Amino acid sequence: MSDALLTPVRTRQPLWRHALSFASHSPSLTIGALLLLAICVLAIGAPYFTHNDPLDMVGTPFSWPGADPAFPLGTDMMGRDMFSGIAYGARVSLEIGIAAGLLATLAGLLIGAVAGFYGGLVDDLLMRITELFQTMPALLFTIVMVVVLRPSVATIVLGVTLTNWPQVARLVRAEALRVSRAEYVQAAIVTGMRRPRIVATHVLPNVATTAIVMISILAGNAILTEAVLSFLGLGDPNVITWGSMIGSGREALQTAWYMTALPGFAVLVTVLSLNLIGNGLNDLANPHRRRTR
């Protein structure tokens, strides 16, 4: 009998089997991604899901969820649609979280890679600057920046970025120290390749995984920080956010607690989804940890 007849034929598995296999290997990443996808759909489709402007008074004040079919999540003390506020507030929260997470990760990635590869005086200088930012109270520093520069989405993103990049830089620096001792990096140095090119082609690609895992964590921290600032009245007055909804609802907390609970639950679900994604990415980047769990 021919050997070709004895060779087993490999059938191509359907797509849903691959999806189930991936979900079983990383359930936290799958659950977090599904939650975040639902929030993104709500934010992108806000004009289609609701036709009310979140800042317009369109209904009877203090209408509880379910009391009026036109307002499924009720209205606040000024008659504004709660569902519209949560849908449009998701846009601002995701915008701040993603922008601050990406900027802080990029800054920490570049500074940590340069410090870990060059070492010596460059490393000492960059690490002292990193420690200086780490010693500052993050929330207090952000509040001062927002007050000085005028409350807006841009200043909130800037403040969160400046207070979160040091932790990324320290993690990347430790990984860059290991990569800088690798044989292929030493070979590139011996052949005369310029150091900036070595950092760009050899160091950054090999330490980027550590930084990418931090994006979701930093995005969650940025959303929480924005909620705290808006709760204190330091948010952007031109847009509605989950934090501003929580802050305005505290005045009627005893009589209409849903005004605070609903946007608070939205913040909880969003930050939870980002943390689950971060844990899932960490498991994928560290196979030993995944096998242990």
C-alpha positions in Angstrom: 0.0 0.0 0.0 1.3 3.4 -0.9 2.6 5.7 1.9 0.4 8.5 0.6 -2.7 6.4 1.5 -1.4 5.8 5.0 -0.8 9.5 5.6 -3.7 11.0 7.6 -5.6 13.7 5.9 -5.8 16.9 7.9 -9.2 18.6 7.8 -9.5 22.3 8.2 -11.3 23.2 11.4 -14.1 25.7 11.2 -13.7 29.2 12.5 -16.0 28.7 15.5 -13.7 25.9 16.8 -10.7 28.2 16.7 -12.7 30.8 18.5 -13.7 28.3 21.2 -10.1 27.1 21.5 -8.9 30.7 22.0 -11.6 31.5 24.5 -10.8 28.4 26.6 -7.1 29.4 26.7 -7.7 33.0 27.7 -11.2 33.4 29.2 -10.4 36.7 30.9 -9.3 38.2 27.6 -12.4 37.0 25.9 -14.8 38.3 28.5 -13.0 41.6 28.7 -13.0 42.0 25.0 -16.7 41.2 24.7 -17.5 43.7 27.4 -15.4 46.4 25.9 -16.8 45.7 22.5 -20.4 46.2 23.8 -19.3 49.6 25.4 -17.7 50.7 22.1 -20.8 49.8 20.2 -22.9 51.9 22.6 -20.5 54.8 22.3 -20.3 54.7 18.5 -24.0 54.1 18.0 -25.1 56.7 20.5 -26.8 58.9 17.9 -28.7 55.9 16.6 -29.7 54.4 20.0 -31.0 57.7 21.3 -32.2 60.9 19.6 -32.0 63.1 22.7 -29.1 65.4 23.3 -27.6 64.5 26.7 -27.5 68.1 27.8 -31.1 68.9 26.8 -34.0 68.9 29.3 -36.4 66.6 27.4 -38.5 64.9 30.1 -40.0 65.2 33.5 -37.4 65.5 36.3 -36.8 62.6 38.7 -38.4 60.0 36.4 -37.3 56.6 37.6 -36.0 53.9 35.2 -38.9 52.1 33.6 -41.5 54.7 34.5 -41.6 56.2 31.0 -41.0 54.1 27.9 -39.4 57.1 26.2 -36.7 57.1 28.9 -35.7 53.5 29.7 -33.1 54.6 32.3 -35.1 57.5 33.6 -34.2 61.2 33.8 -32.2 63.3 36.2 -33.2 66.2 38.4 -33.2 68.5 35.3 -35.2 66.2 33.1 -32.2 65.0 31.0 -32.2 61.5 29.5 -30.0 59.2 31.6 -29.6 56.7 28.8 -28.4 59.4 26.4 -26.0 60.7 29.0 -24.5 57.2 29.5 -24.2 56.5 25.8 -22.5 59.9 25.0 -20.5 59.7 28.2 -19.0 56.5 27.0 -17.5 58.4 24.1 -15.6 60.8 26.3 -14.5 58.2 28.8 -13.2 55.9 26.1 -11.5 58.8 24.3 -9.7 59.9 27.5 -8.8 56.3 28.5 -7.4 55.2 25.1 -5.6 58.5 24.5 -4.0 58.6 27.9 -3.2 54.9 27.9 -1.5 55.1 24.5 0.5 58.3 25.2 1.7 57.1 28.7 2.7 53.7 27.2 4.5 55.3 24.3 6.4 57.7 26.5 7.3 55.0 29.0 8.4 52.6 26.2 10.8 55.1 24.7 12.3 56.4 27.9 12.6 52.9 29.4 14.2 51.4 26.3 16.7 54.2 25.9 17.6 54.1 29.7 18.0 50.3 29.7 20.1 50.1 26.5 22.5 53.1 27.0 23.0 52.7 30.7 25.5 54.8 32.5 24.8 58.6 32.8 21.8 58.4 30.5 20.2 55.7 32.6 20.9 57.6 35.8 19.4 60.8 34.5 16.3 59.3 33.0 15.6 57.2 36.1 16.0 60.2 38.4 13.4 62.0 36.3 11.2 59.0 36.5 11.5 58.8 40.3 10.7 62.5 40.5 7.4 62.0 38.7 6.7 58.9 40.8 7.1 60.8 44.1 4.4 63.2 43.1 0.8 62.4 44.2 -0.8 61.4 40.9 -4.3 62.7 41.6 -3.1 65.9 43.3 -0.7 66.6 40.4 -3.5 66.1 37.9 -5.9 68.3 39.8 -3.3 71.1 39.9 -2.7 70.8 36.1 -6.4 70.8 35.3 -7.0 73.9 37.5 -4.0 75.8 36.1 -4.5 74.9 32.4 -8.3 75.1 32.4 -10.5 72.0 32.6 -10.8 70.2 29.3 -10.4 66.7 27.8 -6.9 67.6 26.6 -5.6 68.7 29.9 -7.1 65.7 31.7 -5.3 63.4 29.1 -2.1 65.3 29.6 -2.3 65.1 33.4 -3.0 61.4 33.4 -0.2 60.8 30.9 2.4 62.6 33.0 1.5 60.7 36.1 1.3 57.2 34.6 4.3 56.9 32.2 6.9 56.2 35.0 5.6 52.8 35.9 5.8 51.7 32.2 9.3 53.2 31.9 10.6 51.1 34.9 9.1 47.9 33.5 10.5 48.5 30.1 13.9 49.5 31.4 14.3 46.1 33.2 13.4 44.3 30.0 15.7 46.5 28.0 18.6 45.6 30.3 18.1 42.0 29.5 17.7 42.5 25.8 20.9 44.7 25.6 23.0 41.7 26.7 21.6 39.4 24.0 24.0 38.1 21.4 22.3 39.7 18.4 22.4 43.1 20.1 26.1 42.7 20.9 26.7 41.5 17.3 25.0 44.6 16.0 27.2 46.8 18.2 30.4 45.0 17.0 29.4 45.4 13.3 29.2 49.2 13.9 25.5 49.7 13.7 24.5 53.1 15.2 22.9 52.9 18.6 19.7 54.7 17.7 19.1 52.2 15.0 19.8 49.3 17.4 17.2 50.7 19.8 14.7 51.1 17.0 15.2 47.7 15.3 16.3 45.4 18.1 15.4 46.8 21.5 12.0 48.3 21.0 10.4 45.4 19.2 11.6 43.0 21.9 10.3 45.1 24.9 7.1 46.3 23.3 5.1 43.4 24.7 5.7 44.5 28.2 4.4 48.0 27.4 1.4 46.8 25.3 0.1 44.8 28.3 0.1 48.1 30.3 -2.2 50.0 27.8 -5.4 48.5 29.1 -4.4 49.1 32.8 -3.5 52.7 32.2 -6.7 53.3 30.2 -8.7 52.0 33.2 -6.8 54.3 35.5 -7.4 57.3 33.2 -11.2 56.6 33.2 -11.2 56.5 37.0 -9.2 59.7 37.2 -11.5 61.5 34.8 -14.5 60.3 36.9 -13.0 61.6 40.1 -12.1 65.0 38.5 -15.6 65.4 37.0 -17.1 64.4 40.4 -15.2 67.2 42.0 -16.4 69.6 39.3 -13.1 69.8 37.4 -14.2 68.0 34.3 -14.8 69.6 30.9 -18.0 71.6 31.2 -18.7 71.4 27.4 -19.2 67.6 27.4 -21.1 65.1 29.6 -19.2 62.3 31.2 -19.9 59.5 33.6 -18.1 61.4 36.4 -20.1 64.6 35.9 -23.3 62.5 36.0 -22.2 60.9 39.3 -21.3 64.3 40.7 -24.7 65.9 39.8 -26.5 62.8 41.1 -25.0 63.0 44.5 -27.3 65.9 45.4 -30.3 63.5 45.1 -28.5 60.4 46.4 -31.1 59.6 49.1 -34.2 60.1 47.0 -33.0 59.1 43.5 -29.9 56.9 43.9 -30.2 55.6 40.3 -28.7 58.9 39.0 -25.4 57.9 40.7 -25.7 54.1 40.4 -26.2 53.9 36.7 -23.1 55.9 35.6 -21.1 54.4 38.4 -22.0 50.9 37.1 -20.9 52.0 33.6 -17.5 53.0 35.0 -17.2 49.7 36.9 -17.9 47.6 33.8 -15.5 49.5 31.6 -12.6 49.4 34.1 -13.3 45.7 34.8 -13.2 44.9 31.1 -9.9 46.7 30.6 -8.4 44.9 33.6 -9.6 41.6 32.2 -8.0 42.4 28.9 -4.7 43.3 30.6 -4.7 40.0 32.5 -5.5 38.1 29.4 -2.7 39.8 27.4 -0.3 39.2 30.3 -1.2 35.5 30.2 -0.5 35.3 26.5 2.8 37.1 26.9 3.9 34.8 29.7 3.1 31.2 28.8 4.6 29.9 32.1 2.1 32.0 34.1 -0.7 30.7 31.9 0.3 27.1 32.5 0.5 27.7 36.2 -3.0 29.2 36.4 
